[in-house]
Amino acid sequence: MKAFLESREGVKGLVDSGITKIPSFFIRSPETFSPNASSDATSAAQLQIPIIDLKGTESEIVEAIRDAAQTWGLFGMVNHGVPIPTMENMIDAIRQFHEQPGEVKKAWYSRSECGQRIFDGNTNTNAAAWRDTLALEFPDGDIINQQAIPRVCSKARNEYMKHIVPLKETLSELISEALGLRRDYLASIECVKHALLACHYHPPCPQPELTLGTASHTDPSFLTILLENNIDGLQVLHKDQWVDVPHRHGYLIAIIGDFLQIVSNDKFRSVTHRVLAGRVGPRISAACFFTPAPGLKDKSYGAAKELVSAENPPIYKATSLHQYLSCYRLNGKDGRLVLPLFKISGS
């Protein structure tokens, strides 16, 4: 692993070198791999994530979001306002960045967790993830200086975020209503001001049965909006079964994060999910995580007071993004859930 990190060539560099067996630090223990429930045709027909048409009537959308957030923790979206060419250009830009010569990409390689960089925190786990990631930050959701990010993807990224930020604001209002709160509740507590766009690239893997593209986890965010290319691999844990989430052209996926579960006092659930490695690739995705702005990293977030009562007390301790992420980095690896560590005793 030390040699791998010092090479700064990432997983793509390993594949380009012609390896036929993956390095040992990518190999996961057998218990990491649970059976894939969706492999059975009957199960696959019955276990499909909700798809919400955002051009429907508002009452129908709110009800659909409420049901999806309570039962699945995520939902697909159609008619979301992001043009398909913009989505395709974002995927192509991610591909172009990761398929540049290694010497060009090395300038962006860092294991720091700030700024624009190639970074994969999963290399701190028992087994590394079979992926490379370019992380792009947007303080307060703003478009940052063009010079601060790789030129090959700056135009596509800016255009994509011009549409994703309004979509996030719409979802923030709809989710607030779905919780029975005033429409501007989530906006008023400034919990989705900051955006981090994680641009994942999963090269084809010679031994996909031994590793994962992304380990089992929940998102330490309020909300995540996910864009994928046409190669499947995403799975969610639903009723103790791993369920495939097939790619659908032109769709985006909204994922409930841990902080939204805290604020909703368990009304809405963050979902455990993972990405399988595959022999076919690359699998490309852009996960946009929305959290409080850096200036609010020490602000505590707890259950909305409108959602608690003597009969329904708070389930989790109020916590800040800084405190939660510190705990997440230490404990949220290899499928271990962090949110239960913040439960109030007796709740």
N, C-alpha and C positions, 0 to 999 in steps of 0.2 A: 504493500500500500504506500509506503514511504516513497519508493521509486516511482510509483504511478503518480502521486501528487507532485513530486518534484519535476516530472516530465512536462507537466502542464499541457498535456495533449488530450486528456479526457478519454472517455469511452470510445469516442469516434477514432481517436488515435490508435487504440488497441485494435479496433476492427480493421483500420487501414493497414495495420502491420501484418494482417493475415492470420491472426490467431484462430485455432480450431477448438481450443479449450479455454474456458474463462479462468482468470486468476482466482486463487482460493478465497480472497477476501470479498468476492462477489457471491460466493456460494452460501445459501441459506439452509438452515436445519430443516428436515422434512416436516416438522410440525408447523412451520410457517405456511405451508401450502395446504389449505383446506380444499375439499372437493368443490368443484364448480357446479353449483346447483342448476345453472342455466343450460348445461350440456344435455339435459333431458328435454325433449321437445315439448312435453306437456308443461313442465315447470317453466320453460322459457315463455310459453304462451300466457301463463298466469302471472309471471313475475316480470312486469315491464314498468319502468319508471314513468311517472305521470308526465304528460306533455301538455303545456298550457299555451293557448293561442292568445297573445297579448293584444289582439285586435277584437277580442270578444267584449261583452258588456262588463263594466267594472265589477258589478256584484258577483258575476260568475267567475271572474279572474280572482277576486279576493277569496272567494270560497274555495276555489281550486288550489290556490297557494296555501291556504290554511290546512287543507286536507293533506297536501303533499309534504308540507313542512312538519306536520305532526306524525305522519306515517312513514315517510321515506327519507326526509332530510335533504332532498334535492328534487329538481324537476327540469325537464327540457323546456325550451322556449322556441316558439315559432312566431313570425311577425313581430320580432323584437326591435326592429328599427335599424339594425346594423346591416348595411348592404352586403350581399354575398360576395361581390368582387372585393370589397374591403376586407372581408374575412379571409378570402383566398390569398390576397396580397400579404396579409399578416403571416399566414402559414408559410408562404413562399419566402418571405423575408427571413423567417426563423431558419428555414432550410439553408438559405444562402449564407447566413452567418455561420452556422455550424459546419458547413461544407467548405469553408475557406481553408487555405493552407494552415497547418498548425502554427507556423511562425507568426501569422497574422493574428490568430486568436490568442496567442500567449500574452499579448499586451493587455488583454481584458481579464486574464485569469487571476482570481483572488479568493481566499477563503474568508475574507472579511464579510461582515453582514451589513455593509452600508455602501451606497453608491451603485454604479452600474458595473456589473462584473459577472464572470462565470463562477458559479458557486454551487456546491452540492453538500449540504449539511449531512446528508445520509452517509457520508464516508466516516462519520463519527459513530456509526452503529456497528453491530456485530457483523453485518454484511452490507457492502456498498450497493447503491442502486445502479441499475444498468441504464444510465442516462447522463446527458450533459445538460446544464441549465444556464441560460443567460438571464440574469435578473435585472429588471429595469424599474427604477422607482419614480413615483410621481408625487412629490410633496403636495399635500392638500388637494390631490387630484389634478394639479396643473400640468401642462405640457412643459417639460424642462428644456433647457438649452440644447439645440441640435448638436452642438459639438460635444456634448457630454455622453453621447451614446454612439455605438458603432454606426458608421455612415450607411452601411449596407441595409440596415433595417429602420433607420430613423423616419423616413417618409411614411412607410407603411404603418409603423407604430403610432405616429402622431395622428394619422387618419383614423386608425382603429380606435384609439382612445377618445377621439372627438365624438364617437358614437357610443362607446362603452360608458363614459361618465354620465350622459343623460339617461342611459338605460339603468344604471345603478341608482340614480335619483328616483326614477319611476318605481323601481323595485323597492326602494326604501319606503316610499309612501304606501305601496300596496301591502308590503309586509307589516308595516305599522297598523294599517287598517285590519289586516288579517288577525292581528293580536288583540284587536278591540281597543287599540290606542288611537289617539288623534293622529291624523295623517302625517304630520310633520314630526312625530315623536323621535324617530331614529335620527333625522336630520338635526333636531334640536339638541341632542346629546353628543353630536359631532363624532359619531362612532364609525362613519364610513368616508371620512375625508381623504385619507391617504390610500394610494394604490400602489401595489407592487405587482408587476407583470413578470411572471416566471415563464420563460420561453424554453420548454422542454424538448429535447431531441433524443429519442430512443433508437439507436442504431440496431440493425438486425443482430440477433444473438445466436452464436453457434450452439449454446446449451441452455435454451430458455426454461427448461424444466428444473434448473438448479438455482435460478435467481429471479428477481422481480425488477420491473422497470421503476416502480415506486412502491415502497413498503406500505403496509396497512397503516392508516393514520386518519385522524380527523383534522380539520383545518383550524388553526389558532387565529381565526379572523371572525369578523361579523358575517361577511358574505363573500363568496367567491363566484366569479363568472368564468366559465371554462369554454374555450374554443379548441376543437380537435380537427386533425386531418382525417382521411378516410380509412385509417387503419385502426381496428378495434383493439381493446386491451383494458379499458376502464371497467372495474367491477366495484359494486357497492355491497355492503353487508346488510341484508334485510331479513329480519326474523331468523337470525343466526345462519343464514345461507348467503353464499357469494353469488351475486346476480350480475350477469353481463349487461353492460350498457352499450348497445350497438350504436355505431356512428350513424347520424342522419345528416345528410347534406343540408347545409344552411341553418342548422339548429345550434343553439347555445345551451349550456347547462348552468343552472344556478344551484349552488351548494351552500347549505346552512352551516355556519361556523360555530365554534365553541362559545364565543362571546354572545351570539344571539340566543343560544340555549340558556346562558346565564341570565340575560336580560328578560327572556320570556318565562323564566322560572320553570323550565322544562316543558312549556307548552309546545315549543318547537325544538327539534332534535338535530344536532349536528350528526353527520353520517360518516361512518367508517368506510373508507374506500382505498383502493390500491390500483396499480397498473401492472399488468402482466408483461413480461418480456416475450418477444416473439422472433421467429426465424425470418419473418418478412419485415422490412422497414425501409426508411425510418418512420417511426410513429412520432408525430409532431403535435404539440399542444401549447396553448397559451392560457395559463391560469392567472386571472387577475384577482388578487386578494385585497379586500377593502377593510381597513382598520382605522382607528383614530390617528390623527396627525401626530408626527413626532413630538410636537410641543405638548401633546396631551398624553404622552406615554405613561405618566405617573398618575393620571386621573383614574379613580376607581369606578368600575362599572358593576352594578349589582342588579337584582331583579327590579323591574319597573314597579314603582309603588302602587300603581293601579292594578297590578296583577298579584299582589300579596294581601293577606288578611290574617286574622287570628286563626281561621280554619285552614288557610293556605299560606304558611310562613315561607320565607326565603329558603331555597334549597342549597344555594351556593354562597360562599363568602364573596363579598365585593372584592374585586381585584383589578389591578391596572394591567395595561398591555405589557409594560416592562416586567412586572412581576410574573405574569402568566407565561410570557415567552422565555424567561429565564428558567422557569420550571419545565416548560415544554422541551427546551433544548437538552435538559438533563434527563428527562423521563419519558418524552414522547417519541421514542424510537422503537423500531422493530415491533410495531403493533400495540405498544402499551398506551393506554388512554390516560390523559392528563386530567381531564375535567373531574373525574371522581375524587381526585386529591383535594379539590376545593369544596367538596360537600361539607355542609355544616353538620356537626355531630348530631345524630338522631334524626336527621331529615330523610 
